[in-house]
Amino acid sequence: MQTELLKSDALGRIEIVVEGEQRWIRRDTRCARFGMHWIARAAAAREARVLKALAGLEGVPRLIAWGDGVLDRSFLDGAPMQQARPTDPTFYRQAHALLKQVRLRGVVHNDLAKEPNWLQREDGDPALVDFQLAWVSRNRGSLFRLLAREDLRHLLKHKRTYCPQAMTPIELRVVGRRSWISRIWAATGKRLYKLVARKVFGYWDNEGQGRVRR
């Protein structure tokens, strides 16, 4: 068995594990920094719950195993959005359809402002990774719907960046209509979060051959 480091930060290590012709992603929280183990395990446990809820859905990782602080999930080939820079409107239509399927499973991602959480796979289709901040809920009430709308708004912001010619008037209105959660977040904790995320936790997921943070 061989491993390739993708990211190492306060919450542990993320590696590609290769055994024969098989490869998968391992999130190991056992090496989290002192005092951070409970946060790391809670985040990994949340991701495991979400991946169970999304089992069988194309375009998201498959949960292989979770236990003793180690989460194994399937590897998704692809390039992160900031590298792929998708300009084909089809990509965004498919990404929107994927978000709808995720929402039908009772899941909101909550971290789609980060381009590395979107992959463009080798066949051009979109995929989603990094569900540590996601939320799975049986009660799809007003808060759930608001957060799902924020997931869509972030996707459309990326579309506006890389495929602006395909933006519709309705999509432009959605992008410009920030929710109260988004406004409060921008006015309060966003700058501190970015600082902590970049300096302590790491700000990107490198599954699609992005930057390695050690």
C-alpha positions in Angstrom: 0.0 0.0 0.0 1.3 3.5 -1.0 0.1 6.9 0.0 0.4 10.4 -1.6 -0.1 13.4 0.6 -2.7 15.9 -0.6 -3.1 18.1 2.4 -1.8 18.3 6.0 -3.2 20.8 8.4 -4.6 21.2 12.0 -7.3 18.7 11.3 -5.1 15.9 10.2 -4.0 14.5 6.8 -5.7 13.9 3.5 -4.0 11.3 1.3 -4.5 9.2 -1.8 -4.1 5.6 -0.9 -3.1 3.2 -3.6 -3.2 -0.6 -3.3 -2.8 -2.5 -6.5 -5.2 -1.0 -9.0 -7.4 0.5 -6.4 -7.1 4.0 -5.0 -9.1 6.1 -2.6 -9.0 9.2 -0.4 -8.2 8.9 3.3 -9.0 11.6 5.8 -6.9 10.7 8.9 -7.8 12.8 12.0 -5.6 10.8 14.3 -2.7 13.2 13.6 -4.7 16.4 14.2 -3.0 19.0 16.3 -3.3 18.9 20.0 -6.7 20.2 21.1 -8.1 19.9 17.6 -8.9 16.2 17.6 -12.6 16.6 18.6 -13.1 19.2 15.9 -11.4 17.0 13.3 -13.4 13.9 14.3 -16.7 15.8 14.4 -16.1 17.2 10.9 -15.1 13.7 9.5 -18.2 12.2 11.2 -20.4 14.8 9.6 -18.9 14.0 6.2 -19.5 10.3 6.8 -23.2 10.9 7.6 -23.6 13.1 4.5 -21.9 10.6 2.2 -24.2 7.9 3.5 -27.2 10.1 2.6 -25.8 10.6 -0.9 -24.9 6.9 -1.5 -25.3 5.9 -5.1 -25.4 9.5 -6.5 -23.1 10.0 -9.4 -20.8 13.0 -9.0 -20.1 12.7 -5.3 -17.6 10.5 -3.5 -18.7 7.1 -2.1 -18.2 6.4 1.6 -15.9 3.3 2.0 -15.4 3.3 5.7 -15.4 5.5 8.8 -14.1 4.5 12.2 -11.3 5.1 14.7 -10.7 8.6 13.4 -10.2 7.5 9.8 -12.6 8.2 6.9 -12.0 6.5 3.5 -14.0 7.6 0.5 -13.8 6.9 -3.2 -11.4 8.9 -5.4 -12.9 11.1 -8.1 -10.6 11.9 -11.0 -10.8 15.5 -12.2 -9.4 19.0 -12.0 -10.6 21.6 -9.5 -12.6 24.4 -10.9 -9.9 27.0 -10.6 -7.6 24.8 -12.8 -10.3 23.5 -15.2 -11.9 27.0 -15.6 -15.0 25.4 -17.3 -16.4 27.6 -20.1 -19.0 25.2 -21.5 -22.6 26.1 -20.4 -23.3 22.3 -20.3 -21.0 22.0 -17.3 -23.1 24.5 -15.3 -26.4 22.9 -16.4 -25.2 19.5 -15.2 -23.8 21.1 -12.0 -27.2 22.6 -11.3 -28.8 19.2 -11.9 -26.3 17.7 -9.4 -27.2 20.2 -6.8 -30.9 19.4 -7.2 -30.2 15.7 -6.6 -28.1 16.6 -3.6 -31.0 18.7 -2.2 -33.5 15.9 -2.9 -31.4 13.7 -0.6 -31.8 16.3 2.2 -28.3 17.7 1.9 -26.9 21.2 1.6 -23.2 21.6 1.0 -22.6 24.9 2.7 -19.1 25.4 1.2 -19.5 25.9 -2.5 -17.9 29.4 -2.6 -14.6 27.5 -2.7 -13.8 26.6 -6.3 -11.7 23.5 -5.3 -14.9 21.9 -4.0 -16.1 21.7 -7.6 -14.3 19.2 -9.9 -14.5 18.9 -13.7 -14.1 15.2 -14.4 -12.2 13.7 -17.3 -15.5 13.4 -19.3 -16.3 17.0 -18.6 -19.0 16.3 -16.0 -19.1 18.1 -12.6 -18.4 16.6 -9.2 -18.6 17.7 -5.6 -16.1 17.0 -2.9 -15.4 18.0 0.8 -18.6 17.6 2.7 -17.2 18.5 6.1 -19.5 21.5 6.5 -22.5 20.0 4.8 -25.8 19.5 6.5 -28.2 16.6 6.1 -31.8 17.1 7.4 -35.1 15.3 7.2 -36.9 18.6 7.8 -36.4 20.7 4.6 -37.8 23.8 6.2 -37.1 27.5 5.5 -33.5 27.4 6.7 -32.7 24.3 4.6 -34.2 26.0 1.5 -32.3 29.2 2.2 -29.0 27.3 2.5 -29.8 25.3 -0.7 -30.4 28.6 -2.5 -27.0 29.8 -1.2 -25.4 26.6 -2.7 -27.0 27.5 -6.1 -26.0 31.2 -5.8 -22.4 30.2 -5.3 -22.5 28.0 -8.4 -23.9 30.8 -10.4 -21.2 33.1 -9.2 -18.6 30.7 -10.6 -20.6 30.5 -13.8 -20.5 34.3 -14.0 -16.7 34.2 -13.6 -16.0 31.5 -16.2 -19.0 31.5 -18.5 -20.6 35.0 -18.3 -22.0 34.9 -21.8 -24.4 32.1 -20.7 -25.8 33.8 -17.7 -29.6 34.4 -17.9 -31.4 37.4 -16.4 -32.9 35.2 -13.7 -29.5 33.8 -12.8 -28.0 37.3 -12.6 -30.8 38.3 -10.2 -30.2 35.2 -8.1 -26.5 36.1 -7.8 -27.3 39.6 -6.8 -29.9 38.7 -4.2 -27.8 37.8 -1.2 -29.6 36.1 1.7 -29.7 37.6 5.2 -27.3 34.8 6.3 -24.8 35.8 3.6 -25.0 39.5 4.5 -24.5 38.9 8.2 -21.6 36.5 7.5 -19.9 39.1 5.2 -20.3 41.8 7.8 -19.0 39.7 10.7 -17.0 36.5 10.6 -15.9 36.1 6.9 -12.5 37.8 7.2 -11.6 36.0 10.4 -12.8 32.7 8.9 -10.6 33.2 5.8 -7.6 34.0 7.9 -8.1 30.9 10.1 -9.0 28.7 7.2 -5.9 29.6 5.2 -3.4 29.7 8.0 -4.6 26.9 10.3 -7.0 24.5 8.5 -6.0 24.9 4.9 -8.3 26.6 2.4 -8.6 24.1 -0.5 -9.2 20.5 -1.3 -6.5 19.1 -3.6 -8.2 16.0 -4.9 -8.0 17.3 -8.4 -4.2 17.8 -8.3 -4.3 21.2 -6.7 -1.7 22.7 -4.4 -0.2 20.5 -1.7 -0.3 22.1 1.8 2.1 20.7 4.3 
